[in-house]
Amino acid sequence: MNLVDFDKSGGLVPAVTQDAETGQVLMLAWMNKEAFDETVRTGRACYWSRSRAKLWRKGEESGHVQEVREILIDCDADTILLRVKQIGGAACHEGYASCFFRRVENAKLITIAERLFDPKQVYKK
Amino acid sequence: MNLVDFDKSGGLVPAVTQDAETGQVLMLAWMNKEAFDETVRTGRACYWSRSRAKLWRKGEESGHVQEVREILIDCDADTILLRVKQIGGAACHEGYASCFFRRVENAKLITIAERLFDPKQVYKK
């Protein structure tokens, strides 16, 4: 499928992931064509990990997979919006529901959310 | 302010913009440090236009500015989430409330939103 313009930006486009029920923005990750095609095919979010340079099947390790409810594409066809059900309730590897758990306030970052799990217990490293 | 890690990715980070009231994801754009600092300082969304290679004060031409209600930063400090009030109701230059007005369905893109304005009328070019 060529629904997304991966070439324009060298093969990777940003994918925003949103909770389909609450509308909370959970995270931003990256997709190449392979990750996008797998996500469409399987109905589970699969990204491209830039740091590890390989496909990142979200939740493969933690069990916190993302079941895809809807995939939207923006006007320029270079950004993907996944609307998902986040299994386990936490998208962030630090144990928060959303990776966006800090707010800019008076030139500082203030944590505005509660941790749902202790990363050390989930990622036994 | 050094709340965001602009260096990691060569000076630009993605900024996701969400309607603060409805939770609708409106668009994704890019920010460099100057755009971010201006956004924080003025309370109006300012991005970096990659195509024009200059600051993009959203709504400067159309009047459809974005009043910033909240700025969130992700766990890796390399993505920004703006929660805004979108003046004029439409964030997308094609006249839709959100740039994400197309859904992936059976390997096609289906338009799922109504146009709120005719771009030709707003951007008199």
Chai-1 contact restraints between the chains, C-beta under 6 A:
chainA,res_idxA,chainB,res_idxB,connection_type,confidence,min_distance_angstrom,max_distance_angstrom,comment,restraint_id
A,M1,B,A107,contact,1.0,0.0,6.0,A-B,restraint_1
A,L3,B,V104,contact,1.0,0.0,6.0,A-B,restraint_2
A,L3,B,L109,contact,1.0,0.0,6.0,A-B,restraint_3
A,P14,B,P14,contact,1.0,0.0,6.0,A-B,restraint_4
A,P14,B,L28,contact,1.0,0.0,6.0,A-B,restraint_5
A,V16,B,V16,contact,1.0,0.0,6.0,A-B,restraint_6
A,V16,B,V25,contact,1.0,0.0,6.0,A-B,restraint_7
A,Q18,B,V25,contact,1.0,0.0,6.0,A-B,restraint_8
A,G23,B,G23,contact,1.0,0.0,6.0,A-B,restraint_9
A,V25,B,V16,contact,1.0,0.0,6.0,A-B,restraint_10
A,V25,B,Q18,contact,1.0,0.0,6.0,A-B,restraint_11
A,V25,B,L81,contact,1.0,0.0,6.0,A-B,restraint_12
A,L28,B,P14,contact,1.0,0.0,6.0,A-B,restraint_13
A,L28,B,T79,contact,1.0,0.0,6.0,A-B,restraint_14
A,I71,B,V104,contact,1.0,0.0,6.0,A-B,restraint_15
A,L72,B,F100,contact,1.0,0.0,6.0,A-B,restraint_16
A,L72,B,R103,contact,1.0,0.0,6.0,A-B,restraint_17
A,I73,B,R102,contact,1.0,0.0,6.0,A-B,restraint_18
A,I73,B,L109,contact,1.0,0.0,6.0,A-B,restraint_19
A,D74,B,C99,contact,1.0,0.0,6.0,A-B,restraint_20
A,D74,B,F100,contact,1.0,0.0,6.0,A-B,restraint_21
A,C75,B,C92,contact,1.0,0.0,6.0,A-B,restraint_22
A,C75,B,E94,contact,1.0,0.0,6.0,A-B,restraint_23
A,C75,B,C99,contact,1.0,0.0,6.0,A-B,restraint_24
A,T79,B,L28,contact,1.0,0.0,6.0,A-B,restraint_25
A,L81,B,V25,contact,1.0,0.0,6.0,A-B,restraint_26
A,L81,B,F100,contact,1.0,0.0,6.0,A-B,restraint_27
A,C92,B,C75,contact,1.0,0.0,6.0,A-B,restraint_28
A,E94,B,C75,contact,1.0,0.0,6.0,A-B,restraint_29
A,C99,B,D74,contact,1.0,0.0,6.0,A-B,restraint_30
A,C99,B,C75,contact,1.0,0.0,6.0,A-B,restraint_31
A,F100,B,L72,contact,1.0,0.0,6.0,A-B,restraint_32
A,F100,B,D74,contact,1.0,0.0,6.0,A-B,restraint_33
A,F100,B,L81,contact,1.0,0.0,6.0,A-B,restraint_34
A,R102,B,I73,contact,1.0,0.0,6.0,A-B,restraint_35
A,R103,B,L72,contact,1.0,0.0,6.0,A-B,restraint_36
A,V104,B,L3,contact,1.0,0.0,6.0,A-B,restraint_37
A,V104,B,I71,contact,1.0,0.0,6.0,A-B,restraint_38
A,A107,B,M1,contact,1.0,0.0,6.0,A-B,restraint_39
A,L109,B,L3,contact,1.0,0.0,6.0,A-B,restraint_40
A,L109,B,I73,contact,1.0,0.0,6.0,A-B,restraint_41
